[in-house]
């Protein structure tokens, strides 16, 4: 890939004495969507946590917009423009939809609350509703909206459609594809057909290693994909 905005090079991560990632390398351009696929336990969430500073990298480097961000704190990364939506929807259950968005907002945010509501009309219908009473899909939308009002240049999402109704999966997927026209999006996703449809490039992990990578249109036709994902 060219125009590397996020560059992960030979990254290894350990959990105490156990190694979780083995020399993982990945690149993502300034705009576009990169998908990370793999079976449960393949190392997808570990990789996301390493990029976002939640886990320490044992060796290797992570560059973002030309700067070395290896083992930077999540707070520093947020200030640099890295947004992260973890697997568990990161919302304040006792606060309203509107209050959640205000907490996540940046003074120079590219997206206002109203633009988030345009992106996810369901949230506008429920802007006074407490986040804890939303459906699983609506909480995912709100978590994405909270990340976006922080004005990210790089948005990482871990399983944003997990446990979501099929019609909402399609809606979230389309919104992410729209976002990728203006920012860098890196997506861990279990809905393989969705990920291959909306992404430009894909990496498939197996046991903490990159087992397959390439343009999504090419990888989707590779017979190894079905073996690696047990489809």
C-alpha positions as CSV (number, residue, x, y, z in Angstrom):
1,X,0.0,0.0,0.0
2,X,1.1,3.6,-0.6
3,X,0.6,6.8,1.3
4,X,1.1,5.0,4.7
5,X,-0.6,7.0,7.4
6,X,-0.6,4.3,10.0
7,X,2.4,1.9,9.8
8,X,2.8,-1.1,12.1
9,X,6.1,-2.8,11.7
10,X,7.1,-6.2,13.2
11,X,5.1,-5.7,16.3
12,X,5.2,-8.3,19.1
13,X,3.1,-8.3,22.2
14,X,3.4,-10.5,25.3
15,X,0.9,-11.3,28.1
16,X,3.4,-12.0,30.9
17,X,5.2,-15.2,29.6
18,X,2.8,-15.8,26.7
19,X,3.3,-14.2,23.3
20,X,0.2,-12.9,21.6
21,X,1.5,-11.2,18.4
22,X,4.5,-12.3,16.3
23,X,6.0,-9.8,14.0
24,X,2.8,-8.2,12.8
25,X,3.0,-5.6,10.1
26,X,0.2,-3.5,8.7
27,X,-0.2,-0.3,6.8
28,X,-3.2,2.1,6.2
29,X,-3.5,5.2,4.0
30,X,-4.6,8.6,5.1
31,X,-8.1,8.0,3.7
32,X,-9.7,4.6,3.2
33,X,-10.8,1.6,5.2
34,X,-8.6,-1.3,6.2
35,X,-10.2,-4.4,7.7
36,X,-8.6,-6.9,10.1
37,X,-10.2,-10.4,10.0
38,X,-9.5,-13.6,11.9
39,X,-11.0,-16.3,14.1
40,X,-11.6,-15.7,17.8
41,X,-8.3,-15.6,19.6
42,X,-6.3,-14.7,16.4
43,X,-4.9,-11.5,17.9
44,X,-7.2,-8.9,16.4
45,X,-8.1,-7.1,19.6
46,X,-4.6,-7.4,20.9
47,X,-3.4,-5.6,17.8
48,X,-5.9,-2.8,18.2
49,X,-4.9,-2.4,21.9
50,X,-1.3,-2.3,21.0
51,X,-1.9,0.5,18.4
52,X,-4.0,2.5,20.8
53,X,-1.6,2.2,23.8
54,X,-3.8,0.0,25.9
55,X,-1.2,-2.8,25.7
56,X,2.6,-2.4,25.7
57,X,4.5,-3.5,22.6
58,X,7.4,-5.8,23.4
59,X,9.2,-5.0,20.1
60,X,8.6,-3.4,16.7
61,X,7.4,0.1,15.9
62,X,4.1,1.9,15.3
63,X,4.1,5.1,13.2
64,X,1.2,7.5,12.8
65,X,1.4,10.4,10.4
66,X,5.2,10.1,10.4
67,X,5.6,10.1,14.2
68,X,6.6,7.2,16.4
69,X,3.7,6.4,18.7
70,X,4.9,3.1,20.0
71,X,3.7,2.6,23.6
72,X,2.3,6.1,23.7
73,X,-0.5,6.5,26.3
74,X,-4.2,6.4,25.1
75,X,-4.5,10.1,26.2
76,X,-1.6,11.2,24.1
77,X,-2.9,9.3,21.1
78,X,-6.3,10.9,21.5
79,X,-4.7,14.4,21.4
80,X,-2.8,13.4,18.3
81,X,-6.1,12.5,16.6
82,X,-6.5,8.7,17.2
83,X,-10.0,7.6,18.0
84,X,-10.8,4.2,19.4
85,X,-14.2,2.4,19.7
86,X,-13.5,-0.8,21.7
87,X,-15.5,-4.0,21.4
88,X,-17.6,-3.1,24.4
89,X,-19.5,0.0,23.5
90,X,-17.8,2.8,25.3
91,X,-20.7,5.0,26.5
92,X,-21.9,6.4,29.8
93,X,-25.1,4.5,30.6
94,X,-26.5,7.0,33.1
95,X,-26.2,10.0,30.7
96,X,-28.3,10.9,27.8
97,X,-27.3,10.5,24.1
98,X,-26.8,14.2,23.9
99,X,-24.7,14.3,27.1
100,X,-22.5,11.5,25.9
101,X,-21.7,13.4,22.7
102,X,-20.9,16.6,24.6
103,X,-18.4,14.7,26.7
104,X,-16.6,13.3,23.7
105,X,-16.6,16.6,21.7
106,X,-13.5,18.5,20.7
107,X,-13.5,22.3,20.4
108,X,-12.3,21.9,16.9
109,X,-14.3,18.8,16.2
110,X,-15.0,18.0,12.5
111,X,-18.4,16.6,13.4
112,X,-20.9,18.5,15.5
113,X,-23.8,16.7,17.4
114,X,-26.1,17.6,14.5
115,X,-23.8,16.0,11.9
116,X,-23.7,12.8,14.1
117,X,-27.5,12.8,14.2
118,X,-27.5,13.1,10.4
119,X,-25.2,10.2,10.2
120,X,-27.2,8.1,12.7
121,X,-30.8,9.4,12.6
122,X,-31.8,6.8,15.3
123,X,-29.6,8.8,17.8
124,X,-31.5,12.0,17.0
125,X,-34.8,10.3,17.8
126,X,-33.4,9.3,21.2
127,X,-31.1,12.3,22.0
128,X,-32.7,12.7,25.5
129,X,-32.8,9.0,26.2
130,X,-30.3,7.5,28.7
131,X,-27.6,5.5,26.9
132,X,-28.1,2.5,29.1
133,X,-31.6,2.1,27.8
134,X,-30.6,2.0,24.1
135,X,-30.4,-1.2,22.0
136,X,-27.1,-2.8,21.4
137,X,-26.9,-1.3,17.9
138,X,-27.8,2.1,19.1
139,X,-25.1,2.0,21.8
140,X,-22.6,1.1,19.1
141,X,-23.7,4.1,17.0
142,X,-23.4,6.3,20.0
143,X,-19.9,5.0,20.7
144,X,-18.9,5.8,17.1
145,X,-20.5,9.2,17.4
146,X,-18.6,10.0,20.6
147,X,-15.3,9.1,18.9
148,X,-16.1,11.2,15.9
149,X,-16.9,14.4,17.7
150,X,-13.4,14.2,19.1
151,X,-12.1,15.0,15.6
152,X,-10.1,11.8,14.9
153,X,-7.8,11.6,11.9
154,X,-7.5,7.8,12.5
155,X,-10.5,5.8,13.7
156,X,-10.0,2.3,15.0
157,X,-13.1,0.1,15.7
158,X,-13.2,-3.3,17.3
159,X,-16.3,-5.3,16.3
160,X,-18.7,-2.4,15.9
161,X,-21.5,-4.7,14.6
162,X,-21.1,-7.5,17.2
163,X,-24.6,-8.5,18.5
164,X,-26.4,-6.0,16.2
165,X,-29.5,-6.7,14.1
166,X,-28.8,-7.2,10.4
167,X,-30.4,-4.0,9.2
168,X,-28.4,-2.0,11.7
169,X,-25.2,-3.9,10.7
170,X,-25.8,-2.6,7.1
171,X,-26.4,0.9,8.4
172,X,-23.2,1.0,10.5
173,X,-21.2,-0.5,7.6
174,X,-22.4,2.2,5.2
175,X,-21.6,5.0,7.6
176,X,-18.1,3.7,8.1
177,X,-17.6,3.5,4.3
178,X,-18.7,7.1,4.1
179,X,-16.3,8.1,6.8
180,X,-13.4,6.4,5.1
181,X,-13.6,8.9,2.2
182,X,-12.3,11.6,4.5
183,X,-10.3,9.8,7.3
184,X,-8.3,6.6,7.9
185,X,-10.5,3.8,9.3
186,X,-9.2,0.5,10.6
187,X,-11.9,-2.0,11.4
188,X,-11.9,-5.4,13.2
189,X,-15.0,-7.2,12.0
190,X,-16.6,-10.7,12.2
191,X,-19.1,-10.0,9.5
192,X,-16.7,-11.1,6.7
193,X,-18.9,-10.2,3.7
194,X,-19.5,-6.7,5.1
195,X,-15.8,-6.1,5.8
196,X,-14.7,-7.3,2.4
197,X,-17.4,-5.1,0.7
198,X,-16.6,-1.8,2.5
199,X,-12.8,-2.1,2.9
200,X,-10.1,-1.3,0.5
201,X,-7.4,-3.6,2.0
202,X,-7.6,-6.5,4.3
203,X,-5.3,-8.4,6.8
204,X,-6.2,-11.8,8.1
205,X,-4.6,-12.9,11.4
206,X,-4.0,-16.4,12.5
207,X,-2.4,-17.2,15.9
208,X,-1.0,-13.8,16.2
209,X,0.5,-13.6,12.7
210,X,-0.6,-12.0,9.4
211,X,-1.5,-15.1,7.4
212,X,-3.0,-13.3,4.4
213,X,-3.2,-9.7,3.2
214,X,-4.0,-7.7,0.1
215,X,-6.6,-5.6,-1.7
216,X,-10.1,-6.7,-0.5
217,X,-11.2,-7.6,-4.0
218,X,-8.2,-10.0,-4.4
219,X,-8.4,-11.5,-0.9
220,X,-12.1,-12.2,-1.2
221,X,-11.3,-14.6,-4.1
222,X,-8.4,-16.3,-2.3
223,X,-9.2,-19.9,-1.2
224,X,-7.0,-19.5,1.8
225,X,-9.4,-17.0,3.2
226,X,-12.0,-19.7,3.8
227,X,-9.5,-22.0,5.4
228,X,-8.2,-19.2,7.7
229,X,-11.7,-18.1,8.8
230,X,-13.3,-21.6,8.7
231,X,-16.1,-20.3,6.5
